[in-house]
């Protein structure tokens, strides 16, 4: 059975069957009764597409839903351009969806806590081995969810591409072989007082890029950035570019070598 049919069956056999919206055979939960939702937006193309789909559904259905944009300042010394890119992406949304209600929440993650600095070295409150930044990302989203009584929170994490590039995260090698509640919970599950939604769990980058083309929003795609290179990882490319020398708005090179660059190019090459 094709993956999208398995996903559809999971939803149809669940209590969420009446709140699912089909977009090019990928399913997005959104209940008209939800008044507050959160979307983690990073400035990358996956989270930006997820935000677009949700915003478009809200607009088309004329829902009164407040959209809480959750952002984390990361690696501010070595990749200071990330925050500028996020702001450009968010500005695009505010211009495109002028009638929607956006609320921005920004968190700061110390570079020392990042996976690249320490790796997964902390047991979190759920008993999982995680890096400091992973705990911060999850905990901040939970805090916003509790404080603002979010009905749902969305994350745009996607499945790894078919090509096994180095540095890929193994927990993104998602497969779906049966119709268990555990697999449904990889897409949507109750969490705290709402639900956590991961509609791209079984979606790869080629589908992501194809939707940008189909929807006519390549201008948004071109604002996003996937590269995670910097002067510490690829000094021959980034030279002395860091928080001391970066000028917002100036072009920043891409390394073309990190997993995220390779995945993005794979998505472009394999998109419709």
C-alpha positions as CSV (number, residue, x, y, z in Angstrom):
1,X,0.0,0.0,0.0
2,X,1.5,3.4,-0.9
3,X,2.6,5.6,2.0
4,X,-0.1,8.2,1.5
5,X,-2.9,5.6,1.6
6,X,-1.5,4.2,4.8
7,X,-1.4,7.7,6.4
8,X,-5.0,8.3,5.2
9,X,-6.2,5.0,6.7
10,X,-4.5,5.9,10.0
11,X,-6.4,9.2,10.2
12,X,-9.7,7.7,9.0
13,X,-9.6,5.1,11.8
14,X,-8.9,7.8,14.5
15,X,-10.8,10.4,16.3
16,X,-9.1,13.0,14.1
17,X,-10.8,11.8,10.9
18,X,-13.1,14.9,10.6
19,X,-10.5,17.5,11.0
20,X,-8.1,16.4,8.2
21,X,-7.4,18.4,5.1
22,X,-5.9,16.7,2.1
23,X,-3.2,18.8,0.2
24,X,-1.7,16.8,-2.7
25,X,-2.2,13.6,-0.8
26,X,-0.6,14.8,2.4
27,X,-2.9,15.3,5.4
28,X,-3.0,18.3,7.7
29,X,-5.1,18.3,10.9
30,X,-6.9,21.6,11.6
31,X,-10.1,21.8,13.6
32,X,-12.3,24.8,12.9
33,X,-12.8,25.0,16.7
34,X,-9.2,25.6,17.4
35,X,-8.6,29.2,18.4
36,X,-4.9,29.1,19.1
37,X,-2.3,27.1,17.2
38,X,1.5,27.2,17.3
39,X,3.9,26.7,14.3
40,X,7.6,26.3,14.7
41,X,9.1,28.4,12.0
42,X,12.9,28.3,11.4
43,X,13.5,30.0,8.1
44,X,13.9,26.7,6.3
45,X,11.8,25.5,3.5
46,X,10.0,22.7,5.3
47,X,8.6,24.8,8.2
48,X,7.8,27.6,5.8
49,X,5.7,25.3,3.5
50,X,3.9,23.9,6.6
51,X,3.1,27.4,7.8
52,X,1.8,28.3,4.3
53,X,-0.5,25.3,4.1
54,X,-2.0,25.9,7.5
55,X,-2.4,29.7,6.9
56,X,-4.0,29.0,3.5
57,X,-6.5,26.6,5.1
58,X,-7.4,29.2,7.7
59,X,-7.8,31.8,5.1
60,X,-9.9,29.7,2.7
61,X,-12.1,28.4,5.5
62,X,-12.4,31.9,7.0
63,X,-11.4,30.6,10.5
64,X,-10.8,32.8,13.5
65,X,-7.6,31.2,14.6
66,X,-4.6,33.0,16.2
67,X,-1.3,31.7,14.8
68,X,1.6,31.7,17.3
69,X,4.9,31.6,15.4
70,X,7.6,29.9,17.5
71,X,11.2,30.8,16.7
72,X,14.5,30.0,18.3
73,X,17.7,32.1,17.9
74,X,20.4,29.6,17.4
75,X,24.2,29.8,16.7
76,X,24.1,33.6,16.8
77,X,27.9,33.9,16.7
78,X,28.6,31.6,13.8
79,X,25.4,31.9,11.7
80,X,24.0,35.3,12.6
81,X,22.1,35.5,9.2
82,X,19.6,32.9,10.4
83,X,17.6,35.4,12.4
84,X,17.5,37.8,9.4
85,X,16.3,35.0,7.1
86,X,13.5,34.1,9.6
87,X,12.4,37.7,9.8
88,X,12.3,37.9,6.0
89,X,10.2,34.7,5.8
90,X,7.8,36.0,8.6
91,X,7.4,39.3,6.8
92,X,6.4,37.4,3.6
93,X,3.7,35.7,5.6
94,X,2.4,38.9,7.1
95,X,2.2,40.4,3.6
96,X,0.6,37.4,2.0
97,X,-1.9,36.8,4.8
98,X,-2.7,40.3,5.9
99,X,-6.0,39.3,7.5
100,X,-4.6,36.5,9.7
101,X,-3.5,37.1,13.3
102,X,0.2,36.3,13.9
103,X,1.9,36.4,17.3
104,X,5.7,35.9,17.4
105,X,7.5,34.2,20.2
106,X,11.3,34.2,20.2
107,X,13.6,32.0,22.4
108,X,17.4,32.0,22.7
109,X,19.5,28.8,22.7
110,X,23.1,29.2,23.8
111,X,25.5,27.8,21.2
112,X,27.2,25.6,23.8
113,X,24.0,23.5,24.1
114,X,23.9,22.7,20.4
115,X,24.1,19.1,19.1
116,X,27.3,20.0,17.2
117,X,29.0,21.1,20.4
118,X,27.9,18.4,22.8
119,X,25.9,15.8,21.0
120,X,23.0,14.0,22.7
121,X,24.2,13.9,26.3
122,X,21.1,14.7,28.5
123,X,18.3,12.5,29.6
124,X,15.1,14.6,29.2
125,X,12.0,14.5,31.3
126,X,10.5,11.9,29.0
127,X,13.5,9.6,29.5
128,X,15.0,10.2,26.0
129,X,18.7,10.9,25.3
130,X,18.8,14.4,23.7
131,X,21.1,17.3,23.1
132,X,20.6,20.6,24.9
133,X,19.2,22.4,21.9
134,X,16.6,19.6,21.3
135,X,15.4,19.9,24.9
136,X,15.3,23.7,24.5
137,X,13.2,23.5,21.3
138,X,10.7,21.1,22.8
139,X,10.5,22.8,26.2
140,X,10.0,26.2,24.7
141,X,7.2,25.0,22.5
142,X,5.6,23.3,25.5
143,X,5.9,26.6,27.5
144,X,4.2,28.6,24.8
145,X,1.6,25.9,24.4
146,X,0.8,26.1,28.1
147,X,0.9,29.8,28.6
148,X,-1.2,30.6,25.5
149,X,-3.4,27.6,25.7
150,X,-2.6,26.3,22.3
151,X,-5.0,23.8,20.8
152,X,-2.3,22.4,18.5
153,X,1.4,22.8,17.8
154,X,2.9,22.0,14.3
155,X,6.4,20.9,13.5
156,X,7.7,20.5,9.9
157,X,10.3,17.8,10.4
158,X,10.5,15.7,7.2
159,X,11.7,12.2,6.3
160,X,15.2,11.6,5.0
161,X,15.7,11.4,1.2
162,X,16.3,8.1,-0.5
163,X,20.0,8.9,-1.0
164,X,21.8,8.2,2.3
165,X,23.9,11.3,2.6
166,X,26.4,11.6,5.5
167,X,25.3,13.4,8.7
168,X,21.6,12.5,8.2
169,X,19.6,12.1,11.4
170,X,18.7,8.5,11.7
171,X,15.4,9.2,13.5
172,X,14.2,10.8,10.3
173,X,14.4,7.4,8.5
174,X,10.7,7.0,8.9
175,X,8.8,3.9,7.7
176,X,5.1,3.0,8.0
177,X,4.4,-0.7,7.9
178,X,1.3,-1.1,10.0
179,X,-1.8,0.8,11.3
180,X,-0.9,1.1,14.9
181,X,-1.6,3.9,17.4
182,X,2.1,4.3,17.7
183,X,2.4,5.3,14.0
184,X,-0.6,7.6,14.3
185,X,1.1,9.3,17.2
186,X,4.1,10.0,14.9
187,X,1.7,12.2,12.9
188,X,-0.5,13.6,15.7
189,X,-0.8,12.9,19.4
190,X,-2.3,14.4,22.5
191,X,0.3,16.4,24.4
192,X,-0.3,18.5,27.5
193,X,-3.7,20.2,26.8
194,X,-3.6,20.1,23.0
195,X,-2.1,18.0,20.2
196,X,1.3,17.9,18.6
197,X,1.2,17.6,14.8
198,X,4.0,16.3,12.6
199,X,2.3,16.1,9.1
200,X,5.6,15.7,7.3
201,X,6.9,12.7,9.2
202,X,6.6,10.5,6.1
203,X,7.2,13.2,3.5
204,X,10.5,13.8,1.7
205,X,12.0,17.0,0.3
206,X,11.0,16.3,-3.3
207,X,7.3,16.6,-2.4
208,X,8.1,19.8,-0.4
209,X,9.8,21.5,-3.4
210,X,7.0,20.3,-5.8
211,X,4.4,22.1,-3.7
212,X,6.3,25.4,-3.8
213,X,6.2,25.0,-7.6
214,X,2.5,23.9,-7.7
215,X,1.4,26.6,-5.4
216,X,3.3,29.3,-7.2
217,X,5.3,30.4,-4.2
218,X,8.9,29.9,-5.3
219,X,9.5,33.5,-4.1
220,X,9.0,32.1,-0.6
221,X,11.2,29.1,-1.3
222,X,14.0,31.4,-2.5
223,X,13.8,33.3,0.8
224,X,14.4,30.1,2.8
225,X,17.8,28.7,3.7
226,X,18.8,25.1,4.4
227,X,22.6,25.3,4.6
228,X,24.1,24.7,8.0
229,X,27.7,25.5,7.1
230,X,29.7,28.3,8.7
231,X,33.3,29.4,9.1
232,X,33.9,26.7,11.7
233,X,32.9,23.9,9.4
234,X,33.9,25.2,6.0
235,X,36.4,28.1,6.5
236,X,37.4,28.0,2.9
237,X,33.9,29.0,1.9
238,X,32.8,31.3,4.7
239,X,36.2,32.9,5.4
240,X,35.8,35.3,8.4
241,X,32.0,35.6,8.1
242,X,30.5,35.6,11.6
243,X,28.6,37.9,14.0
244,X,31.4,40.5,13.9
245,X,31.4,40.8,10.1
246,X,28.0,39.8,8.9
247,X,25.8,42.6,7.5
248,X,22.1,41.9,7.4
249,X,20.8,41.6,3.8
250,X,24.2,40.8,2.3
251,X,24.5,37.6,0.3
252,X,25.7,34.6,2.4
253,X,27.3,31.6,0.5
254,X,26.0,28.1,0.9
255,X,28.5,25.3,1.5
256,X,26.8,22.7,-0.8
257,X,28.5,20.1,1.4
258,X,26.4,19.7,4.5
259,X,23.5,17.2,4.7
260,X,21.0,20.0,4.6
261,X,22.4,21.4,1.3
262,X,22.5,18.0,-0.2
263,X,19.0,17.2,0.9
264,X,17.7,20.5,-0.6
265,X,19.4,19.9,-3.9
266,X,18.0,16.3,-3.9
267,X,14.6,17.7,-3.4
268,X,15.0,20.2,-6.3
269,X,16.4,17.5,-8.6
270,X,13.6,15.0,-7.9
271,X,10.7,17.4,-7.7
272,X,7.9,17.6,-10.3
